[in-house]
Amino acid sequence: MVVAAIGWLSGEFPPGKQNDFPGMMRAVDTMVEMHRSAFRALHELDTIAWPGGQGKPCLVSVAQNVVLWSPGTPWLPTEALVAGFVEGYYNRWVLERLLRARPTSDGPLGARGSGLDYIGLNHYFSQVVLFGGFVIDFASRFARSDMDWSLDPGSLHEVVTQYHKWAPELPIVITEHGTADNSAPDVRRVEFLQKSLLGLREAVTAGDVPVIGYTHWALIDNFEWAKGFTPRFGLYRVDWKNNLRREITGGGRRYQQIIAANVEAAEEERAADKERASVSAALSSGRA
């Protein structure tokens, strides 16, 4: 949806059209049909995983950019109406089309034929509908990234919770999430990443949201289509003028710590499960 909206409405992305709604509709139609064809082809070819894999068919989806929109004044009907409209149009239109037809239920996760084996979500920021629905802006109570996006650490939890309720039969993968922070130290990135992941863990553990993957954007600084090399999304900072030298950021170190802590906790849980199974087997053998 990003490619279609920004390419045919705002003109920031190729082909650089502005306010071309018919062109945007054609672009979305084409991308949806291309994805459906790719979905079918991949599942026809990859009925089992490649050697050394998990022994399961591939999982196919899209990476849908979603913005968390909310009315600035919850009791004002026009703001709620506008928030609901942009949510449906921008966030869910493509997903709805891919989920609309489900002729069979023999897919890897019960959605064969729809084009989605899981819901892939790119999420970076939230926005608020203000002044009766005439203005959409970032909430002033949050810090801003170098892209001028609001850093709302609670929005990731809210987004996965919403989409789990919307399509409870499908798992969720966070296909992109991160922030542009060129500061040194990158305090905004560290705080936003840590709080966002805490919210995601709460959604999984307390809310039973089936999040099966998280991909941080990005490992290293990258070229942004409309912004060039200026935004710094990387967990590793790239020195563009010094032989592309890379240096880990504070956000990268914090992410390492979070991963290491989760691995340790998972290993301890597996060891405890193994011990419980051993005790249970011994007790059962004694009773026999």
Secondary structure, 3 states (H helix, E strand, C coil): CHHHHHHHHHCCCCCCCCCCHHHHHHHHHHHHHHHHHHHHHHHHHCCCCCCCCCCCCCCCCCEEEEEEEEECCCCCHHHHHHHHHHHHHHHHHHHHHHHCCCCCCCCCCCCCCCCCCCEEEEEEEEEEEEHHHCEEECCCCCCECCCCCECCCCHHHHHHHHHHHHCCCCCEEEEECCCCCCCCCCHHHHHHHHHHHHHHHHHHHCCCCCEEEECCCCCECCCECCCECCCCCCCEEEECCCCCEEEECHHHHHHHHHHHHHHHHHHHHHHHHHHHHHHHHHHHHHHC
